[in-house]
């Protein structure tokens, strides 16, 4: 089967739309296009598209900015409408599994099976005999109406959606092409976006636990706005350590830090609880390292608090680490600055139209 070309990675996040186009090269990948278009607040709430017009506009703007010929895109979904479960089933082939999962899925998902799209992947390698006649299967279900919402804004922007992925797995794809995947260690990928934190635990190179926590960078902005009585835009600037404008000189940096520290504590606590739950259920649960990505990874306090709470070394994930970037085409400082928030988009841009 001929390698089909790479899809455009289109990450429709709740604060911005990010687009990445990669090109295959002998030694990996070359960055062809990378753009970010901000979305107005409340354009996406809890994964639901509230302001489709703004989203379509943002996508069109990115596509025209790079005059992209490729119209095939991969998009990602996450949050309440996506269920990811690791289940145990009798040994069978992928074909048999796909037939039987429709009947099996009902007991694992809280939605009506008719309302969801289901996908499955066998985790247990075929040459590994578990001795139980069982195999581990990853079951993913996503609500059809949510997928339809996302695919229709993409279509309206003049693109063709060919792959719908899950944000947590897109980050995993981005991780795998840039870092050596530790075969005999457990690592955690945490992608902290504006409204959702995706947690994905990989043991021996395979997903063993995932969870989406509904909180993110927006919480920092909202708390700064509320407690320090500043506008949304001021709060956004203060959040990432920028200076607020002159008229709000009543804002004391220590105050901002206190607010940020408080929210970072809450978020780190949620991550810690998820990982405690995982370690309580896993046999070999020593976590070696945590990689943090997403726009919220840029908040310095978060990095430190997670390291303290979870008690493992934390590293900021660089999804461009193994990607060739032409410095004449892209400003290297800008790319590095925004890198953590590009993890999902890069992971999506690694997908091909004819693959599972």
CORQUI-V719296 format. One record per pair of residues at least 24 apart in sequence whose ideal C-beta (glycine too) atoms are under 8 Angstrom apart, sorted by the first residue. I is the first residue (numbers start at 1). J is the second residue. D is the distance in Angstrom with one decimal. If there is no record, write none. Layout:
BEGIN
i:j:d
I:J:D
I:J:D
END
This chain:
BEGIN
i:j:d
1:354:7.0
3:352:6.8
4:352:4.7
4:353:4.9
4:354:4.4
4:355:7.7
5:70:6.9
5:72:7.6
5:352:7.0
5:353:7.4
6:349:6.2
6:350:6.8
6:351:7.2
6:352:6.0
7:70:7.6
7:72:4.9
7:73:5.6
7:74:4.1
7:162:5.6
7:163:5.7
7:348:7.1
7:349:6.8
7:351:5.1
7:352:6.5
7:353:5.7
8:33:7.9
8:68:6.7
8:70:5.5
8:71:7.9
8:72:6.6
8:73:4.4
8:74:7.1
8:159:7.2
8:349:6.5
9:73:7.5
9:74:5.8
9:170:7.7
9:344:7.7
9:345:4.4
9:346:6.2
9:347:7.0
9:348:3.4
9:349:2.9
9:350:7.4
9:351:7.5
10:59:6.8
10:73:4.6
10:74:6.9
10:75:5.2
10:154:6.7
10:159:7.3
10:345:7.1
10:348:6.5
11:75:7.6
11:76:5.9
11:167:7.7
11:170:7.6
11:342:7.9
11:344:4.3
11:345:4.0
11:348:6.2
12:44:7.3
12:55:6.3
12:59:7.8
12:75:6.2
12:76:7.8
12:150:6.4
12:153:7.3
13:39:7.7
13:44:7.5
13:193:5.4
13:194:6.1
13:295:7.6
13:341:7.9
13:344:7.4
14:39:7.2
14:43:7.2
14:44:4.2
14:45:7.5
14:47:7.9
14:193:6.7
14:194:4.6
14:195:4.2
14:196:7.5
14:216:7.6
14:218:7.2
15:39:6.0
15:193:7.6
15:194:3.8
15:195:7.8
15:217:6.9
15:218:7.3
15:295:6.8
16:58:7.5
16:194:7.9
16:295:7.7
16:341:7.8
17:55:6.6
17:58:4.3
17:59:5.8
17:62:6.5
18:341:6.8
18:342:6.0
18:344:7.3
18:345:4.1
19:59:7.5
19:62:4.3
19:63:7.3
19:66:7.8
19:345:6.6
20:342:6.5
20:345:4.3
20:346:5.4
20:348:7.3
20:349:4.1
21:66:7.0
21:68:6.3
21:70:6.4
21:349:6.3
22:323:6.9
22:346:7.4
22:349:4.7
22:350:6.7
25:324:6.3
27:324:7.8
28:177:7.0
28:322:5.3
28:323:6.8
28:324:6.7
29:177:7.0
29:322:7.4
29:323:5.1
29:324:6.8
29:350:7.5
30:323:7.1
30:324:4.5
30:325:7.9
30:326:7.5
31:320:7.0
31:323:5.3
31:324:6.8
31:325:4.8
31:326:7.3
31:329:7.9
31:330:6.6
31:335:7.9
32:66:7.8
33:66:4.1
33:68:6.2
34:330:6.5
34:335:6.9
34:342:6.9
34:345:7.8
35:62:4.4
35:65:5.4
35:66:6.6
36:62:7.9
36:338:6.5
36:341:7.6
37:61:5.1
37:62:5.3
41:232:6.2
44:195:7.4
45:195:7.9
46:79:6.5
46:80:6.4
46:195:7.3
46:214:7.0
47:77:7.2
47:78:7.0
47:79:3.7
47:80:6.2
47:81:5.7
47:146:6.4
47:196:7.4
48:146:7.3
48:149:7.3
49:149:4.9
49:150:7.1
49:153:6.3
52:149:7.7
52:152:7.8
52:153:5.2
52:156:7.4
55:153:4.9
56:153:5.2
56:156:4.8
56:157:4.8
59:153:7.0
59:154:6.8
59:157:3.8
59:159:6.9
60:157:5.0
60:158:6.9
63:157:6.9
63:158:7.1
63:159:6.9
71:158:6.9
71:159:5.1
71:160:5.0
72:159:7.5
72:160:5.2
72:162:4.6
72:353:5.1
73:154:5.9
73:159:4.8
73:160:6.8
73:161:5.6
73:162:6.7
73:163:7.7
73:348:7.9
74:161:7.7
74:162:6.6
74:163:3.7
74:164:7.6
74:165:5.9
74:170:8.0
74:348:4.1
74:349:7.0
74:351:4.1
75:150:5.6
75:151:7.4
75:154:6.2
75:161:5.8
75:163:7.3
75:164:5.8
75:165:7.2
75:348:6.7
76:164:7.5
76:165:4.8
76:166:6.4
76:167:4.4
76:170:4.8
76:344:5.3
76:347:7.5
76:348:5.5
77:142:5.5
77:146:6.4
77:147:6.7
77:150:6.4
77:164:6.3
77:165:7.7
77:166:6.3
77:167:6.9
78:166:6.3
78:167:3.9
78:168:6.6
78:196:5.4
78:198:5.5
78:212:5.2
79:195:7.9
79:196:5.1
79:212:5.5
79:214:6.8
80:212:7.6
80:214:7.2
81:142:6.1
81:143:4.1
81:146:4.3
82:140:7.1
82:141:7.3
82:142:4.8
82:143:7.7
82:166:5.9
82:212:7.0
83:108:7.4
83:109:5.0
83:110:7.2
83:111:7.5
83:116:7.8
83:139:7.7
83:140:7.2
83:141:4.6
83:142:7.7
84:138:7.0
84:139:7.3
84:140:5.3
84:166:6.6
84:168:7.2
84:207:8.0
84:210:4.6
85:109:7.6
85:138:7.6
85:139:4.8
86:123:7.0
86:136:5.9
86:137:7.3
86:138:5.8
86:139:7.6
86:207:7.3
86:208:6.4
86:209:7.2
87:136:7.5
87:137:5.3
87:139:5.5
88:134:4.8
88:135:7.3
88:136:6.1
88:137:7.3
89:134:6.6
89:135:6.2
89:137:5.2
90:133:6.1
90:134:6.2
90:135:7.5
91:133:5.6
91:134:6.7
91:135:5.1
92:135:7.7
94:120:8.0
94:122:6.1
97:122:6.5
97:137:6.6
101:137:7.9
101:139:6.9
105:139:6.4
105:141:6.5
108:139:5.9
108:141:7.9
109:139:7.8
109:141:4.7
111:141:6.9
111:143:6.3
115:143:6.0
115:144:5.7
115:145:7.2
116:141:4.3
116:142:6.2
116:143:5.6
116:144:6.2
117:141:7.0
117:142:5.4
117:144:5.7
117:147:6.0
117:164:7.7
119:356:8.0
121:356:7.7
123:206:5.2
123:207:7.3
138:207:6.1
140:166:6.0
142:166:7.5
162:351:8.0
162:353:4.1
163:348:7.3
163:351:4.5
163:352:8.0
163:353:6.9
163:355:7.9
165:347:7.2
165:348:5.9
165:351:6.4
167:191:6.4
167:193:7.7
167:196:7.6
167:198:5.1
167:344:5.1
168:198:4.1
168:199:7.4
168:200:4.3
168:207:7.9
168:210:5.1
168:212:7.3
169:200:7.3
169:207:7.4
169:347:7.2
170:343:7.4
170:344:4.7
170:345:7.9
170:346:7.9
170:347:3.1
170:348:5.0
171:198:6.6
171:200:6.7
171:293:5.8
171:317:7.4
171:343:4.8
171:344:5.9
171:347:5.5
172:200:5.8
172:202:6.8
172:207:6.9
172:347:6.9
173:346:7.8
173:347:3.8
173:348:7.9
173:350:4.9
173:351:7.5
174:293:7.7
174:317:7.4
174:319:4.2
174:343:4.8
174:344:7.4
174:346:4.3
174:347:3.9
174:350:7.1
175:291:6.4
175:317:6.4
175:319:7.7
175:343:7.7
175:347:7.9
177:322:5.7
177:323:7.8
177:350:6.3
178:317:7.8
178:318:6.7
178:319:6.1
178:320:7.6
178:321:4.0
178:322:4.3
178:323:7.4
179:291:7.7
179:321:7.0
179:322:8.0
181:205:4.9
182:288:6.7
185:288:4.1
185:289:7.5
186:282:7.8
186:284:7.2
186:285:6.7
186:286:6.3
186:287:5.1
186:288:6.1
187:287:7.0
187:288:5.7
187:289:5.1
187:290:7.1
187:291:6.7
188:275:6.6
188:287:5.8
188:289:7.6
188:290:4.4
188:291:7.2
188:312:7.7
189:290:7.9
189:291:5.2
189:293:7.1
189:317:7.1
190:271:6.0
190:290:6.0
190:291:7.1
190:292:5.2
190:293:7.3
190:294:7.7
190:306:7.4
191:292:8.0
191:293:4.8
191:294:4.4
191:343:5.9
191:344:6.5
192:216:5.9
192:217:6.9
192:267:7.1
192:292:6.7
192:293:7.4
192:294:3.9
192:295:7.5
192:296:3.7
192:297:5.8
192:302:6.9
193:217:6.8
193:294:4.7
193:295:6.2
193:296:6.5
193:341:7.8
193:344:7.8
194:218:5.0
194:295:6.2
194:296:7.1
197:267:6.7
197:270:7.0
197:271:6.8
197:294:7.4
197:296:7.7
198:294:7.9
199:271:6.3
199:274:5.1
199:275:7.5
201:275:7.3
201:278:5.4
201:287:7.6
203:282:7.1
203:284:7.1
208:278:7.5
208:282:6.5
209:274:7.9
209:278:4.4
209:281:7.9
209:282:7.3
211:274:4.7
211:277:8.0
213:267:7.8
213:270:4.7
213:271:7.2
213:274:6.7
215:266:7.1
215:267:5.9
215:270:6.5
216:267:7.9
216:294:7.5
216:296:5.6
217:294:7.7
217:295:5.6
217:296:3.9
217:299:7.3
219:263:5.1
219:266:7.4
219:267:7.3
220:259:7.6
220:260:5.9
220:263:4.9
220:264:7.8
220:296:7.3
220:299:6.4
223:259:5.0
223:262:6.9
223:263:5.3
224:256:6.3
224:259:5.3
224:260:7.4
227:255:7.6
227:259:5.2
228:255:5.9
228:256:6.8
228:259:6.8
239:299:6.6
240:298:5.8
240:299:6.9
241:300:7.2
257:301:7.3
260:299:6.4
260:301:5.0
261:301:5.4
261:305:7.3
264:299:6.7
264:301:4.4
264:302:4.6
264:304:8.0
264:305:4.4
265:305:5.8
265:309:7.8
267:296:7.8
267:302:6.5
267:305:7.7
267:306:7.9
268:302:7.0
268:305:4.3
268:306:4.7
268:308:7.6
268:309:4.2
268:310:7.2
269:309:6.6
271:306:6.1
271:309:7.4
271:310:6.5
272:309:4.7
272:310:5.4
275:310:6.1
287:312:5.1
288:312:6.9
289:313:5.2
289:314:7.6
289:315:6.4
290:314:4.8
290:315:7.4
291:315:5.4
291:316:7.6
291:317:4.3
292:316:5.5
292:317:6.3
292:340:7.1
293:317:3.9
293:319:6.9
293:340:4.8
293:341:7.5
293:343:3.8
293:344:7.9
294:340:6.2
294:341:6.0
294:343:6.8
294:344:7.9
295:340:6.9
295:341:3.8
297:340:4.0
297:341:7.4
298:337:7.9
298:340:6.2
298:341:7.5
316:340:5.6
317:343:5.7
319:343:4.5
319:346:4.0
319:347:7.3
320:346:7.2
END
